[in-house]
């Protein structure tokens, strides 16, 4: 899983981005974050995070009727 979402504030940790403000390099898997790492938005611990599933937008097209 590449993205994890905080259950408190909905911050999304993205493995591809890392957390540069807290010295977490790009590509760092969530499972390898330090035990003391907390949500940079609200301070929640890692156990408040759940795998993030992106909502897929579905576009509906209407056929032209002539």
Helices and strands as residue ranges (DSSP letters): E 3-6, E 12-14, G 20-22, G 30-32, G 46-48, E 49-51
